[in-house]
Amino acid sequence: MGSSSRRRPKRLARKLFAIRQHLGLTQAEMVRKLDDLYIYPSHISGYERGEREPNLLVLLKYARLAQVPMEMLVDDAMNLPGEMNLFTNMASNLAERKPK
C-alpha cells in the first residue's frame, strides 16, 4: 500500500485568510473561535500561508463561521461570497508581492 498523492486546493490558504479577516479576528482569536480542536495560532498561520493543511473538522468550523458550504473552501472554482472575496483578492495580491 503506497501513499497516493491527491490534488490540494490551491486557493484554500487565501480563503481561510479571507474568512479570518472578514470576521475581524486575530490568529489567536480564530483559535478560540475554532473551539477545542487542539490548534494554535501557529497552525492558523501555516494554514494561511499554505504550509499546513487543516483537517476536516477545522475546515467544517471555518465553513460554519463563514456561513458557507465546506465545498466552497476546497473547490478552487468557487469564490467566497461578496465581501469575503475582496479579502481573498487582497491575500492574492500580498502573495504575489512576497519575495521568493
Buried (B, 14 or more C-beta within 10 A) or exposed (E): EEEEEEEEBEBBBBBBBBBBBBBEBEBEBBBEEBEEEEBEEEBBEBBBEBEBEBEEEBBBBBBEBBEBEBEBBBBEEBBBEEEBBEBBEBBBEEEEEEEE
